[in-house]
């Protein structure tokens, strides 16, 4: 029996090989895309779930409760961990992690006294209990490795990179020529699915070397505090204890700041998905909304492929009706006919799965640069993927094959054998509905792609208030005033350097310094929050920021005058920003008068809103240098800048970035979204078009004599093309009416995440339907044209 069914399947596929090929191609693409999306979702949802007792691990975060809109932060302070240990016996472990050491230079001294330098990322200071909270696989040492002062734990790759072996305990490493640290352990490299990608863990117990401030209100985004609750302690109960607890430590001038905060615990499992908080060390936050959207696209692509199968097989039902009639006369039951058709569907699905296995590997290789990680396809090594690949063909077989099989089995033998079946009725209505559904999917994806691209272009073309052209930025590893002054003097005399400046973060950066300030306006004390920039007197001219009123900063060693932007002037209550000049302000203990007001500029990426800002001198807070270079002498000038920098900092490694490239990288996440949606939109359209090509081929075959008669009576080629195209044109318009509100809803939700956003209008949606219309009509037209130019004599010749 099985042999008989298999031979029957193969004969049926061969007789209808064109349709079988179209089904095979459509299903292969649908399965490939769905599986790739499943692997992406599987990877993203697995972040940091390998840690032991992960449900007891939390990060301490806080909310600014008196802000105009909800504001959250994971920025922490150095006094927090010891206070938590002292006041809460419910905590098993508490640890601070500090990745404020920006790309340090690590020096290794060899046995022959030669040295080798490495500029590294992924270096973090941690409290010893950090190794108790998080799970690491130890090659050498154990979780007590960082209890001693000035010790370091290396990842396996770092140990081999520095010493060529993992047997490196008691080896000595120098950091930034500031201090030595002794290797106390070696761990396996962290896996890809973690937001803690640190490969060099330094003990926070550095003795006399100071790490951070003692102020409770002096939080930094580079500092995070992690805790592990004791077994049986409930998070909600602990949050109740934590509420208001901190206020006893916010005394004096910080008392008001303490009242504006509410501390609570964020579960480890939410770190990767909660967009309200950053992840230290540059980890990626991926919202559940984005993952849900990606999963929905995968389901829709699979449905598109299944719709092709259903449509193509329902039109073949008429041709196969005699076969069904004969089988029923010979004694076959309805269930046997349904099983036969499901078997044929499973055969095509199984072949599609085999083809998809190779396509999935190719897709993952091509997508690695877009995803920024390399996924592998090993279903036998991953139970979840194996189950998915078992369930998927069964689901496709039932979804794509059940309806055609039931329809075929429903025919009466007499009617089928007399060849009185037609292609009209419910089957035609279903086909049209499914085609509309396919077209809606395609148009929604096309419109979404267009809007995402427009939003990225809007970001890149939006004036941000500075001139980023020909600006090169670099780090300042040591910010002692005399060193900064020497470097600046060297840079300003280099031919090709138009301006040079030093600041804490540059003009625009993802790293934002901010805090509260007080201004004395008449007899009234006004408070406001603001972004804080430390910069020298050339900051405004280098970045070509417009000074609207008053005077610029002057060369200084301490903060003796302030610049504020228009937004801060308005926040302080000045309707005319010019009136803010001369206002005394106290920010972080620095007291001076406002001497100038600058035009607003975007100091953060355009996803964030423009905020009030104050700029002041502060030579010990300079971590970023910038030079504006003549475009015609770019390369030679950068070489001279490098030489001057290396003369000042001989122990460090020079690296630079163009500011325009930095700004462009701010929107990489949106570019990845655009690429993925565009790619899947193209696949959806292609799958739909090959299905339409098959349907049109069937229509042409059934209307061959009709076309011949029309041409004999004088019908032109264009009239024949219209005959086949008008129905699809109507279906495109119907799908457009449905696609517009659907795409508007989803893209309005996505655009609401940005403070600077486009307002898509009718042309955007018309462009979406135009793209779909052009592709579909071209597909229909190619097949229709062959029928339109055929010789009518051949069409009318009796068989």
Beta strands, then each sheet from edge to edge (+ up, - down):
strand 1: 57-64
strand 2: 71-73
strand 3: 91-98
strand 4: 105-109
strand 5: 115-119
strand 6: 123-126
strand 7: 138-140
strand 8: 151-155
strand 9: 172-175
strand 10: 179-187
strand 11: 200-203
strand 12: 223-229
strand 13: 261-267
strand 14: 471-475
strand 15: 497-503
strand 16: 514-521
strand 17: 524-534
strand 18: 547-550
strand 19: 561-565
strand 20: 584-587
strand 21: 590-598
strand 22: 613-616
strand 23: 624-629
strand 24: 656-658
sheet 1: 2+ 1- 12+ 3- 6+ 11+ 8- 10- 7+
sheet 2: 2+ 1- 13+
sheet 3: 2+ 1- 12+ 3- 6+ 11+ 8- 10- 9+ 4- 5+
sheet 4: 15+ 23- 14+ 24-
sheet 5: 18+ 21- 19- 22+ 17+ 16- 20+
end
